[in-house]
Amino acid sequence: MVSPKKCRFFQKEVTYLGHFISAGVKTDPGKIKAVVDWPRPETAHDHRSFLGLCTYYRCFVKNFSTTARPLHKLTEAKSNFNWTEECENSFNSLKQALTSSPILTYPRTDKDFILDTDAINEGIGAVLSQNIGNEERVIAYLSKSLGKPERNYCVTRKELLAIVKSIEHFHHYLYGQKFLLRTEHASLRWLLNFKEPEGQIARWIQRLQEYDFEIQHRKGTFHGNEDALSRRPCGESCKHCSNAEKKFGIETDTSVKVLTTTFVDPWSSCEIQKAQLEDSAIKHTHTQILEKKLNSADRPSWQEIAPESPATKRYWALWDSLHLKDGALYRRWESDDGS
């Protein structure tokens, strides 16, 4: 039995696990007030508590790992608790970032995703977004500190690492969906130009080939002209990249400005339609909706639906969210204006 005292129905907004959920998702104001009022940590224990709370909301903060890097250094095993000016700046920056954090929107399956990636000396970052209405709206941020070996990578490999790690992190959004990758993509062009790659480069190429995306050039300091788009952005002194070019061989074609990978969807519209018609829970619903949607008819009356199963009644309640595409039934989670 459900206790009415413990339930709230037909709410336009709710607070759940420290998140304020309405038309979008944002941080819980009560939790953020605790961050703002947090005094400067005097002990390692207090410091870890503050950092843990901030880390819980890292998906709302762009370049979180870079901002929090000085504070993370204090938690390392061999580190003494020595609060420096750099730590103080990081402490205050995190407070400011969380108090002004954006409202994250919900992902739309009928809109293409946009993934922006970037790499700096000690970390990588990414922003996943979609164009909804006339506005590009953020779905989530990614920020990751680099380990010591990765910090020794040249700028080419750091950019590539940012792309691979970002796509892997947002796999549940991007796999099977077409998306736009915006990056200073000289590094990715350089990677894909190898004739017979192996080792780390081959593994990275193999991972990327699982996804369907286009690359859009975002102008950066490393490639200001057409010729540079096919060359690595790091200098000629980089031994790793120079050895890779000699070992694997590299193409010199610079004519292609946008790269596209190929993804084969294992489910066709016909297969989805067939599976739906074989599903006893939605077969009748699918047929009714198919007929009425094709004829632009109104939702069936309750008298027609009353004798049907609970599953059919549920689909009846979701009528305005259901639509047909290539004969298959889909549920639309948001309207075109993002509401």
ROMAR-26916 format. One record per residue (C-alpha): x, y, z; residue in one letter. Coordinates in pm, 1 decimal, always signed. Layout:
BEGIN
+----------+----------+----------+-----+
:       px :       py :       pz : res :
+----------+----------+----------+-----+
:        X :        Y :        Z :   A :
...
+----------+----------+----------+-----+
***
This chain:
BEGIN
+----------+----------+----------+-----+
:       px :       py :       pz : res :
+----------+----------+----------+-----+
:     +0.0 :     +0.0 :     +0.0 :   M :
:   +115.4 :   +351.7 :    -78.8 :   V :
:    +97.5 :   +598.6 :   +207.9 :   S :
:    -65.9 :   +925.3 :    +88.9 :   P :
:   +129.6 :  +1118.0 :   +352.0 :   K :
:   +454.7 :  +1014.1 :   +185.6 :   K :
:   +345.3 :  +1094.1 :   -168.3 :   C :
:   +308.9 :  +1407.7 :   -374.9 :   R :
:   +136.2 :  +1393.0 :   -710.8 :   F :
:   +111.9 :  +1631.8 :  -1007.9 :   F :
:   +410.1 :  +1838.9 :   -893.9 :   Q :
:   +569.3 :  +2082.7 :  -1137.5 :   K :
:   +896.1 :  +2070.5 :   -947.0 :   E :
:  +1054.6 :  +1837.0 :   -691.7 :   V :
:  +1378.5 :  +1810.9 :   -496.8 :   T :
:  +1547.0 :  +1473.9 :   -539.4 :   Y :
:  +1890.2 :  +1362.1 :   -415.6 :   L :
:  +2021.5 :  +1715.3 :   -393.8 :   G :
:  +1882.3 :  +1820.3 :   -731.9 :   H :
:  +1596.3 :  +2056.7 :   -807.9 :   F :
:  +1399.2 :  +1901.5 :  -1094.3 :   I :
:  +1147.6 :  +2101.9 :  -1296.4 :   S :
:  +1163.5 :  +2196.0 :  -1666.4 :   A :
:  +1536.9 :  +2133.4 :  -1627.5 :   G :
:  +1777.6 :  +2015.8 :  -1358.4 :   V :
:  +1966.5 :  +2246.9 :  -1124.8 :   K :
:  +2142.7 :  +2229.4 :   -790.6 :   T :
:  +1944.1 :  +2222.6 :   -467.7 :   D :
:  +1954.8 :  +2579.4 :   -327.0 :   P :
:  +1974.0 :  +2440.9 :    +27.6 :   G :
:  +2285.7 :  +2239.1 :    -50.3 :   K :
:  +2448.0 :  +2527.8 :   -235.4 :   I :
:  +2386.6 :  +2757.9 :    +61.2 :   K :
:  +2586.9 :  +2511.4 :   +269.7 :   A :
:  +2872.2 :  +2544.2 :    +19.0 :   V :
:  +2857.4 :  +2924.8 :    +20.8 :   V :
:  +2856.7 :  +2939.4 :   +401.6 :   D :
:  +3136.9 :  +2682.9 :   +434.7 :   W :
:  +3429.3 :  +2834.7 :   +627.8 :   P :
:  +3783.3 :  +2787.5 :   +507.5 :   R :
:  +3884.0 :  +2429.1 :   +599.5 :   P :
:  +4125.5 :  +2407.5 :   +890.7 :   E :
:  +4178.3 :  +2031.3 :   +881.9 :   T :
:  +4216.1 :  +1764.1 :   +615.2 :   A :
:  +3883.5 :  +1611.7 :   +726.2 :   H :
:  +3693.9 :  +1939.5 :   +676.3 :   D :
:  +3868.3 :  +1987.1 :   +345.0 :   H :
:  +3761.2 :  +1644.2 :   +216.1 :   R :
:  +3402.2 :  +1709.2 :   +326.2 :   S :
:  +3388.5 :  +2034.5 :   +130.2 :   F :
:  +3552.4 :  +1882.1 :   -175.5 :   L :
:  +3318.0 :  +1583.1 :   -163.4 :   G :
:  +3009.4 :  +1805.8 :   -164.6 :   L :
:  +3144.2 :  +2012.2 :   -454.6 :   C :
:  +3238.4 :  +1699.6 :   -649.8 :   T :
:  +2880.1 :  +1572.6 :   -621.7 :   Y :
:  +2775.3 :  +1871.2 :   -834.8 :   Y :
:  +3067.7 :  +1862.0 :  -1075.9 :   R :
:  +2842.5 :  +1804.1 :  -1378.2 :   C :
:  +2713.0 :  +2160.4 :  -1329.2 :   F :
:  +3058.2 :  +2322.4 :  -1330.9 :   V :
:  +3255.2 :  +2374.5 :  -1649.0 :   K :
:  +3623.1 :  +2274.1 :  -1611.3 :   N :
:  +3559.5 :  +2148.2 :  -1259.0 :   F :
:  +3873.7 :  +1934.5 :  -1235.6 :   S :
:  +4097.8 :  +2224.7 :  -1338.0 :   T :
:  +3933.7 :  +2460.5 :  -1090.4 :   T :
:  +3951.6 :  +2205.8 :   -808.5 :   A :
:  +4301.6 :  +2080.4 :   -890.3 :   R :
:  +4481.6 :  +2269.8 :   -607.5 :   P :
:  +4232.9 :  +2128.9 :   -355.0 :   L :
:  +4269.1 :  +1776.1 :   -489.8 :   H :
:  +4645.8 :  +1799.4 :   -445.5 :   K :
:  +4591.9 :  +1839.1 :    -70.4 :   L :
:  +4421.1 :  +1498.5 :    -57.9 :   T :
:  +4714.9 :  +1310.9 :   -209.5 :   E :
:  +4877.0 :  +1052.7 :    +17.1 :   A :
:  +5215.3 :  +1222.5 :    +57.1 :   K :
:  +5079.2 :  +1575.7 :    +72.2 :   S :
:  +5085.2 :  +1785.6 :   +390.1 :   N :
:  +4781.0 :  +2000.6 :   +465.5 :   F :
:  +4926.6 :  +2336.4 :   +367.6 :   N :
:  +4660.5 :  +2589.1 :   +267.4 :   W :
:  +4810.7 :  +2818.7 :     +3.6 :   T :
:  +4686.9 :  +3120.0 :   -188.2 :   E :
:  +4625.0 :  +2888.5 :   -483.6 :   E :
:  +4401.3 :  +2673.6 :   -261.1 :   C :
:  +4215.2 :  +2982.1 :   -141.8 :   E :
:  +4149.9 :  +3091.8 :   -500.7 :   N :
:  +4028.3 :  +2743.6 :   -591.8 :   S :
:  +3805.8 :  +2734.7 :   -281.8 :   F :
:  +3640.2 :  +3065.9 :   -369.3 :   N :
:  +3614.3 :  +2983.5 :   -740.8 :   S :
:  +3421.7 :  +2664.2 :   -667.0 :   L :
:  +3182.1 :  +2854.3 :   -443.1 :   K :
:  +3122.8 :  +3111.3 :   -714.8 :   Q :
:  +3080.9 :  +2848.5 :   -987.1 :   A :
:  +2822.2 :  +2653.2 :   -788.9 :   L :
:  +2617.5 :  +2959.9 :   -694.3 :   T :
:  +2596.5 :  +3059.0 :  -1061.4 :   S :
:  +2564.3 :  +2707.5 :  -1205.7 :   S :
:  +2332.3 :  +2673.2 :  -1508.1 :   P :
:  +2007.0 :  +2484.3 :  -1538.1 :   I :
:  +2081.6 :  +2165.2 :  -1729.6 :   L :
:  +1822.2 :  +2061.5 :  -1983.9 :   T :
:  +1695.7 :  +1711.5 :  -2054.2 :   Y :
:  +1831.3 :  +1529.7 :  -2360.9 :   P :
:  +1603.5 :  +1510.8 :  -2665.1 :   R :
:  +1611.4 :  +1197.6 :  -2878.2 :   T :
:  +1481.1 :  +1390.1 :  -3179.8 :   D :
:  +1765.5 :  +1644.4 :  -3171.9 :   K :
:  +2129.4 :  +1593.5 :  -3266.7 :   D :
:  +2381.6 :  +1619.8 :  -2985.9 :   F :
:  +2673.8 :  +1863.0 :  -2990.2 :   I :
:  +2996.4 :  +1768.7 :  -2814.7 :   L :
:  +3266.8 :  +2029.4 :  -2752.1 :   D :
:  +3601.2 :  +1899.3 :  -2626.4 :   T :
:  +3915.7 :  +2067.9 :  -2504.2 :   D :
:  +4244.1 :  +1981.1 :  -2335.9 :   A :
:  +4485.9 :  +2181.5 :  -2123.4 :   I :
:  +4803.8 :  +2095.1 :  -1937.1 :   N :
:  +4647.4 :  +1915.9 :  -1640.3 :   E :
:  +4299.1 :  +1819.3 :  -1752.6 :   G :
:  +4041.6 :  +1761.7 :  -2022.6 :   I :
:  +3690.0 :  +1897.1 :  -2049.7 :   G :
:  +3375.9 :  +1863.3 :  -2257.9 :   A :
:  +3029.3 :  +2013.6 :  -2293.0 :   V :
:  +2733.9 :  +1810.7 :  -2421.1 :   L :
:  +2450.2 :  +2022.4 :  -2559.1 :   S :
:  +2162.3 :  +2035.7 :  -2807.2 :   Q :
:  +1995.0 :  +2306.1 :  -3011.6 :   N :
:  +1643.9 :  +2340.8 :  -2868.3 :   I :
:  +1434.0 :  +2613.4 :  -3021.6 :   G :
:  +1674.6 :  +2892.4 :  -3110.0 :   N :
:  +1911.1 :  +2825.0 :  -2822.1 :   E :
:  +2199.7 :  +2587.1 :  -2760.2 :   E :
:  +2131.5 :  +2435.5 :  -2419.4 :   R :
:  +2374.7 :  +2244.0 :  -2198.0 :   V :
:  +2290.0 :  +1887.7 :  -2096.8 :   I :
:  +2605.0 :  +1807.5 :  -1897.8 :   A :
:  +2965.2 :  +1903.5 :  -1839.1 :   Y :
:  +3263.4 :  +1670.8 :  -1816.0 :   L :
:  +3589.0 :  +1758.8 :  -1647.1 :   S :
:  +3870.8 :  +1516.0 :  -1571.0 :   K :
:  +4216.5 :  +1558.2 :  -1423.0 :   S :
:  +4501.2 :  +1392.1 :  -1608.1 :   L :
:  +4730.5 :  +1142.9 :  -1439.6 :   G :
:  +5104.5 :  +1201.0 :  -1432.0 :   K :
:  +5177.3 :   +994.1 :  -1747.5 :   P :
:  +4894.9 :  +1169.8 :  -1936.6 :   E :
:  +5020.4 :  +1513.7 :  -1832.4 :   R :
:  +5340.4 :  +1429.5 :  -2019.0 :   N :
:  +5148.6 :  +1379.6 :  -2345.1 :   Y :
:  +5208.3 :  +1631.5 :  -2621.0 :   C :
:  +4919.0 :  +1861.1 :  -2713.7 :   V :
:  +4818.2 :  +1629.7 :  -3000.4 :   T :
:  +4765.4 :  +1327.9 :  -2779.7 :   R :
:  +4595.3 :  +1537.5 :  -2511.0 :   K :
:  +4342.2 :  +1662.6 :  -2766.1 :   E :
:  +4285.0 :  +1309.1 :  -2888.9 :   L :
:  +4251.1 :  +1182.0 :  -2533.9 :   L :
:  +3992.0 :  +1452.7 :  -2463.3 :   A :
:  +3788.0 :  +1341.2 :  -2765.4 :   I :
:  +3803.8 :   +969.2 :  -2683.2 :   V :
:  +3734.8 :  +1009.6 :  -2310.5 :   K :
:  +3449.5 :  +1255.6 :  -2369.8 :   S :
:  +3275.2 :  +1029.0 :  -2619.1 :   I :
:  +3318.3 :   +730.1 :  -2386.5 :   E :
:  +3183.1 :   +928.3 :  -2090.0 :   H :
:  +2868.7 :  +1030.5 :  -2280.9 :   F :
:  +2834.7 :   +688.6 :  -2447.3 :   H :
:  +2477.8 :   +641.1 :  -2317.1 :   H :
:  +2373.7 :   +960.6 :  -2498.0 :   Y :
:  +2583.9 :   +934.2 :  -2813.4 :   L :
:  +2587.7 :   +565.9 :  -2909.2 :   Y :
:  +2347.0 :   +509.5 :  -3195.7 :   G :
:  +2282.4 :   +884.0 :  -3232.5 :   Q :
:  +2428.1 :  +1119.6 :  -3488.9 :   K :
:  +2618.1 :  +1405.5 :  -3324.9 :   F :
:  +2844.3 :  +1698.5 :  -3403.3 :   L :
:  +3196.1 :  +1699.9 :  -3259.4 :   L :
:  +3341.5 :  +2049.0 :  -3228.1 :   R :
:  +3710.2 :  +2059.3 :  -3157.3 :   T :
:  +4042.5 :  +2198.6 :  -3268.5 :   E :
:  +4040.6 :  +1893.0 :  -3486.4 :   H :
:  +4383.9 :  +1900.9 :  -3645.4 :   A :
:  +4475.7 :  +1624.0 :  -3403.5 :   S :
:  +4186.4 :  +1400.1 :  -3509.4 :   L :
:  +4258.1 :  +1454.8 :  -3878.4 :   R :
:  +4620.7 :  +1368.1 :  -3806.4 :   W :
:  +4508.9 :  +1050.7 :  -3628.6 :   L :
:  +4275.5 :   +934.7 :  -3906.5 :   L :
:  +4537.4 :   +993.1 :  -4176.5 :   N :
:  +4758.6 :   +705.0 :  -4062.6 :   F :
:  +4775.3 :   +425.3 :  -4320.0 :   K :
:  +4833.3 :   +127.6 :  -4086.9 :   E :
:  +4798.8 :   +238.7 :  -3724.5 :   P :
:  +4866.5 :    +12.5 :  -3429.3 :   E :
:  +4892.2 :    +26.4 :  -3052.1 :   G :
:  +4730.0 :   +320.9 :  -2875.4 :   Q :
:  +4643.8 :   +502.6 :  -3198.9 :   I :
:  +4473.0 :   +194.6 :  -3344.7 :   A :
:  +4272.2 :   +147.5 :  -3024.3 :   R :
:  +4155.7 :   +508.1 :  -3030.2 :   W :
:  +4050.0 :   +483.2 :  -3395.4 :   I :
:  +3862.4 :   +160.4 :  -3323.3 :   Q :
:  +3669.6 :   +323.5 :  -3038.7 :   R :
:  +3572.9 :   +625.5 :  -3248.0 :   L :
:  +3449.6 :   +410.4 :  -3536.7 :   Q :
:  +3163.2 :   +285.8 :  -3318.3 :   E :
:  +2999.1 :   +629.1 :  -3330.8 :   Y :
:  +2822.2 :   +834.9 :  -3595.4 :   D :
:  +2953.5 :  +1191.3 :  -3589.6 :   F :
:  +3073.5 :  +1482.2 :  -3797.1 :   E :
:  +3364.4 :  +1705.1 :  -3702.5 :   I :
:  +3335.3 :  +2079.9 :  -3716.7 :   Q :
:  +3647.9 :  +2291.2 :  -3716.7 :   H :
:  +3667.8 :  +2527.7 :  -3422.9 :   R :
:  +3937.8 :  +2780.0 :  -3492.7 :   K :
:  +4231.4 :  +2755.8 :  -3254.4 :   G :
:  +4586.2 :  +2876.6 :  -3214.7 :   T :
:  +4736.3 :  +2565.2 :  -3368.3 :   F :
:  +4575.4 :  +2569.0 :  -3712.8 :   H :
:  +4509.9 :  +2896.4 :  -3884.1 :   G :
:  +4514.4 :  +2770.4 :  -4243.0 :   N :
:  +4398.2 :  +2484.1 :  -4462.2 :   E :
:  +4730.1 :  +2302.1 :  -4475.1 :   D :
:  +4755.5 :  +2282.8 :  -4096.8 :   A :
:  +4433.4 :  +2082.4 :  -4072.4 :   L :
:  +4612.5 :  +1763.4 :  -4172.9 :   S :
:  +4910.8 :  +1810.0 :  -3944.9 :   R :
:  +4953.9 :  +1753.0 :  -3575.4 :   R :
:  +4928.8 :  +2074.9 :  -3372.5 :   P :
:  +5235.7 :  +2002.2 :  -3160.9 :   C :
:  +5582.3 :  +2102.1 :  -3275.4 :   G :
:  +5824.2 :  +1907.6 :  -3490.4 :   E :
:  +6026.3 :  +1833.8 :  -3176.6 :   S :
:  +5763.3 :  +1590.1 :  -3043.7 :   C :
:  +5940.4 :  +1253.7 :  -3061.5 :   K :
:  +5627.3 :  +1043.7 :  -3009.7 :   H :
:  +5434.4 :  +1201.1 :  -3298.0 :   C :
:  +5738.4 :  +1212.7 :  -3527.6 :   S :
:  +5807.9 :   +843.7 :  -3466.2 :   N :
:  +5441.0 :   +758.8 :  -3523.8 :   A :
:  +5439.1 :   +936.6 :  -3860.3 :   E :
:  +5752.8 :   +752.8 :  -3968.4 :   K :
:  +5629.6 :   +415.3 :  -3842.7 :   K :
:  +5270.0 :   +418.1 :  -3967.3 :   F :
:  +5296.6 :   +649.4 :  -4268.5 :   G :
:  +5062.5 :   +942.6 :  -4313.6 :   I :
:  +4840.5 :  +1062.9 :  -4596.1 :   E :
:  +4871.2 :  +1424.0 :  -4709.4 :   T :
:  +4519.6 :  +1484.7 :  -4840.8 :   D :
:  +4386.8 :  +1815.5 :  -4707.6 :   T :
:  +4077.4 :  +1846.3 :  -4926.2 :   S :
:  +3821.6 :  +1714.0 :  -4677.5 :   V :
:  +3705.5 :  +1972.0 :  -4424.3 :   K :
:  +3440.1 :  +1765.1 :  -4248.4 :   V :
:  +3489.4 :  +1402.0 :  -4149.2 :   L :
:  +3202.3 :  +1159.0 :  -4105.1 :   T :
:  +3211.9 :   +818.3 :  -3941.7 :   T :
:  +2973.6 :   +536.9 :  -4033.8 :   T :
:  +2733.5 :   +378.3 :  -3786.8 :   F :
:  +2502.9 :    +88.9 :  -3870.8 :   V :
:  +2185.9 :    +82.3 :  -3661.0 :   D :
:  +2102.5 :   -282.5 :  -3578.8 :   P :
:  +1728.6 :   -198.0 :  -3559.3 :   W :
:  +1546.4 :    -78.8 :  -3867.6 :   S :
:  +1207.7 :    +93.9 :  -3851.1 :   S :
:  +1045.4 :   -218.7 :  -3995.7 :   C :
:  +1197.6 :   -435.6 :  -3723.6 :   E :
:  +1081.5 :   -196.2 :  -3451.1 :   I :
:   +730.6 :   -189.9 :  -3598.6 :   Q :
:   +721.7 :   -569.7 :  -3620.3 :   K :
:   +839.5 :   -606.5 :  -3259.7 :   A :
:   +573.4 :   -362.1 :  -3141.5 :   Q :
:   +297.2 :   -546.7 :  -3325.5 :   L :
:   +411.6 :   -873.6 :  -3164.5 :   E :
:   +408.5 :   -719.4 :  -2816.1 :   D :
:    +75.6 :   -806.6 :  -2654.7 :   S :
:    +95.0 :   -505.9 :  -2421.6 :   A :
:   +102.2 :   -248.4 :  -2700.4 :   I :
:    -28.7 :   -432.9 :  -3007.7 :   K :
:   -384.3 :   -304.2 :  -2972.0 :   H :
:   -262.9 :    +40.3 :  -2869.7 :   T :
:    -25.9 :    +59.1 :  -3164.5 :   H :
:   -300.1 :    -35.7 :  -3410.0 :   T :
:   -548.0 :   +216.1 :  -3269.1 :   Q :
:   -297.8 :   +497.6 :  -3255.0 :   I :
:   -160.8 :   +412.1 :  -3598.2 :   L :
:   -505.2 :   +440.2 :  -3754.1 :   E :
:   -598.1 :   +759.6 :  -3571.8 :   K :
:   -261.1 :   +929.5 :  -3608.7 :   K :
:   -250.2 :   +857.9 :  -3981.5 :   L :
:   -596.5 :  +1009.8 :  -4013.9 :   N :
:   -505.2 :  +1300.8 :  -3780.7 :   S :
:   -791.8 :  +1191.9 :  -3556.2 :   A :
:   -848.5 :  +1286.0 :  -3192.8 :   D :
:   -757.4 :  +1065.0 :  -2900.7 :   R :
:   -998.3 :   +770.3 :  -2848.9 :   P :
:  -1270.3 :   +834.4 :  -2592.9 :   S :
:  -1240.1 :   +688.9 :  -2244.2 :   W :
:  -1543.1 :   +469.4 :  -2315.1 :   Q :
:  -1344.5 :   +299.5 :  -2591.5 :   E :
:  -1041.2 :   +249.0 :  -2369.0 :   I :
:  -1210.9 :   +157.2 :  -2039.0 :   A :
:  -1236.8 :   -218.9 :  -2114.7 :   P :
:   -872.3 :   -239.3 :  -2222.0 :   E :
:   -564.6 :   -345.0 :  -2025.4 :   S :
:   -374.9 :   -112.1 :  -1786.7 :   P :
:    -94.6 :    -89.3 :  -2044.0 :   A :
:   -335.4 :    +35.7 :  -2310.3 :   T :
:   -478.6 :   +290.7 :  -2066.9 :   K :
:   -128.1 :   +415.1 :  -1991.0 :   R :
:    -60.3 :   +475.9 :  -2360.3 :   Y :
:   -397.4 :   +648.5 :  -2386.9 :   W :
:   -286.0 :   +887.0 :  -2108.8 :   A :
:    +36.7 :   +953.6 :  -2301.0 :   L :
:   -145.5 :  +1022.9 :  -2628.6 :   W :
:     -1.7 :  +1371.5 :  -2681.5 :   D :
:   +352.2 :  +1240.9 :  -2624.6 :   S :
:   +325.2 :   +957.5 :  -2877.4 :   L :
:   +405.5 :   +997.0 :  -3242.8 :   H :
:   +467.2 :   +776.5 :  -3542.3 :   L :
:   +787.9 :   +770.6 :  -3738.8 :   K :
:   +827.1 :   +533.0 :  -4033.9 :   D :
:   +538.9 :   +323.6 :  -3900.9 :   G :
:   +694.8 :   +275.7 :  -3555.9 :   A :
:   +557.2 :   +420.3 :  -3234.3 :   L :
:   +779.8 :   +655.9 :  -3033.3 :   Y :
:   +736.5 :   +860.4 :  -2719.7 :   R :
:   +834.7 :  +1226.7 :  -2735.3 :   R :
:   +972.6 :  +1346.5 :  -2401.8 :   W :
:   +956.0 :  +1719.3 :  -2469.2 :   E :
:   +770.5 :  +1958.0 :  -2695.5 :   S :
:   +949.1 :  +2149.9 :  -2968.3 :   D :
:   +994.9 :  +2451.5 :  -2741.2 :   D :
:  +1181.0 :  +2239.1 :  -2483.9 :   G :
:   +903.0 :  +2232.0 :  -2223.8 :   S :
+----------+----------+----------+-----+
***
